[in-house]
Amino acid sequence: MKNGKPNKVKIGWKDVKIEYVDPSFFKNNVDCYGQYISRTGTIEIQKEIKGVDLANTVLHEIMHAIVYNSSLNSEGGALSDGKDEEQVVNSMCNQLMMVFRDNTWLLDFIKDGIHSEENSTIFRDNADPTSKNPAN
């Protein structure tokens, strides 16, 4: 974190750098706040963005990276049409942001669940898919 803004995020197997760049949406009428560049493993965010717009944009671009890393946007993939990818990522991201905003307990609940000892097998490569979910 630098100046309250993230400068990298681990997505799957890769550390993705977050850079804050010009041109600015506010000055140059660029029609996006950010972009994920798969070739360089970089998320670029318009440097004037802050607050909820910054949080939403970071999550939005992380979701694009997940789509790319999961090959969902490869030929024949569910999101191979770029317009479909943008619609799905934008809709899911905006809905998630509203869920997080309206349920302030949720992010801590998720973090606690991820880091709890009894749930740790969910995130192991060789987890037994027949084991019971501890939440049940």
C-alpha positions as CSV (number, residue, x, y, z in Angstrom):
1,M,0.0,0.0,0.0
2,K,1.2,3.4,-0.8
3,N,-0.8,6.5,0.1
4,G,-3.7,4.3,1.0
5,K,-3.8,2.7,-2.5
6,P,-2.8,-0.9,-3.2
7,N,0.3,-1.3,-5.5
8,K,0.0,-5.1,-6.0
9,V,-2.4,-8.0,-5.6
10,K,-1.8,-11.7,-5.9
11,I,-4.2,-13.3,-8.4
12,G,-3.9,-17.0,-8.8
13,W,-0.3,-17.9,-9.3
14,K,0.8,-14.3,-10.2
15,D,1.6,-11.1,-8.4
16,V,-0.1,-8.3,-10.4
17,K,1.3,-4.8,-10.2
18,I,-1.2,-1.9,-9.8
19,E,-0.1,1.3,-11.4
20,Y,-1.8,4.7,-11.3
21,V,-1.6,6.4,-14.6
22,D,-2.7,9.3,-16.9
23,P,-4.7,10.0,-18.9
24,S,-7.3,11.0,-16.5
25,F,-11.0,10.3,-17.0
26,F,-11.8,13.7,-15.6
27,K,-9.4,15.6,-17.9
28,N,-9.2,13.6,-21.1
29,N,-12.6,12.0,-21.3
30,V,-11.2,8.5,-21.4
31,D,-14.2,6.1,-21.1
32,C,-12.6,3.8,-18.5
33,Y,-11.2,4.0,-15.0
34,G,-8.8,1.1,-15.4
35,Q,-7.6,-1.9,-17.4
36,Y,-6.0,-5.2,-16.9
37,I,-3.0,-5.8,-19.2
38,S,-2.5,-9.6,-19.2
39,R,0.8,-9.5,-21.2
40,T,2.5,-7.5,-18.5
41,G,0.5,-8.7,-15.5
42,T,-0.4,-5.1,-14.7
43,I,-3.6,-3.3,-13.6
44,E,-3.6,0.4,-14.6
45,I,-6.0,2.7,-12.7
46,Q,-6.7,6.3,-13.5
47,K,-4.7,8.2,-10.8
48,E,-7.5,10.6,-9.8
49,I,-9.9,7.9,-8.8
50,K,-10.5,7.5,-5.1
51,G,-13.0,6.2,-2.6
52,V,-15.7,3.8,-3.7
53,D,-14.8,4.3,-7.4
54,L,-11.2,3.2,-6.7
55,A,-12.3,0.2,-4.7
56,N,-14.8,-0.8,-7.4
57,T,-12.3,-0.3,-10.2
58,V,-9.6,-2.4,-8.4
59,L,-12.2,-5.2,-7.8
60,H,-13.4,-4.9,-11.4
61,E,-9.9,-5.2,-12.9
62,I,-9.1,-8.1,-10.5
63,M,-12.2,-9.9,-11.9
64,H,-10.8,-9.3,-15.5
65,A,-7.5,-10.9,-14.4
66,I,-9.5,-13.9,-12.9
67,V,-11.4,-14.3,-16.2
68,Y,-8.1,-14.3,-18.1
69,N,-6.3,-16.7,-15.7
70,S,-9.3,-19.0,-15.9
71,S,-9.3,-19.0,-19.7
72,L,-13.0,-17.9,-19.6
73,N,-12.2,-15.4,-22.4
74,S,-10.3,-17.8,-24.6
75,E,-11.8,-18.9,-27.9
76,G,-14.8,-21.1,-27.2
77,G,-14.9,-19.9,-23.5
78,A,-18.0,-18.6,-21.9
79,L,-16.7,-15.0,-22.1
80,S,-14.9,-15.2,-25.5
81,D,-16.8,-12.2,-26.8
82,G,-15.2,-9.1,-25.2
83,K,-18.6,-7.4,-24.8
84,D,-19.9,-10.4,-22.8
85,E,-16.8,-10.3,-20.6
86,E,-17.3,-6.6,-19.8
87,Q,-21.0,-7.0,-19.1
88,V,-20.5,-9.9,-16.8
89,V,-17.5,-8.4,-14.9
90,N,-19.2,-5.0,-14.6
91,S,-22.5,-6.5,-13.4
92,M,-20.9,-8.9,-10.9
93,C,-18.5,-6.3,-9.6
94,N,-21.1,-3.7,-9.0
95,Q,-23.4,-6.2,-7.3
96,L,-20.6,-7.5,-5.1
97,M,-19.7,-3.9,-4.1
98,M,-23.3,-3.3,-3.1
99,V,-23.4,-6.6,-1.1
100,F,-20.2,-5.5,0.7
101,R,-21.6,-2.0,1.3
102,D,-24.9,-3.2,2.7
103,N,-23.4,-6.1,4.8
104,T,-20.5,-4.5,6.6
105,W,-19.8,-7.8,8.5
106,L,-19.4,-9.9,5.4
107,L,-15.8,-9.2,4.4
108,D,-14.5,-9.9,8.0
109,F,-16.7,-13.1,8.0
110,I,-15.1,-14.3,4.7
111,K,-11.6,-13.5,6.0
112,D,-12.2,-15.3,9.2
113,G,-13.5,-18.3,7.3
114,I,-10.6,-18.4,4.9
115,H,-8.1,-18.3,7.8
116,S,-9.8,-20.6,10.2
117,E,-8.0,-23.8,10.9
118,E,-11.1,-26.0,10.4
119,N,-11.7,-24.6,6.9
120,S,-8.1,-24.6,5.7
121,T,-8.6,-27.8,3.7
122,I,-10.9,-26.0,1.3
123,F,-7.9,-24.2,-0.1
124,R,-5.5,-27.1,-0.3
125,D,-4.8,-28.6,-3.7
126,N,-5.6,-32.1,-2.5
127,A,-8.7,-31.4,-0.4
128,D,-11.2,-34.2,-0.2
129,P,-14.2,-33.1,-2.3
130,T,-16.4,-35.5,-0.3
131,S,-15.6,-33.9,3.1
132,K,-18.4,-32.1,4.8
133,N,-18.6,-28.3,4.7
134,P,-17.9,-27.1,8.3
135,A,-20.6,-24.4,7.8
136,N,-23.3,-27.1,7.6
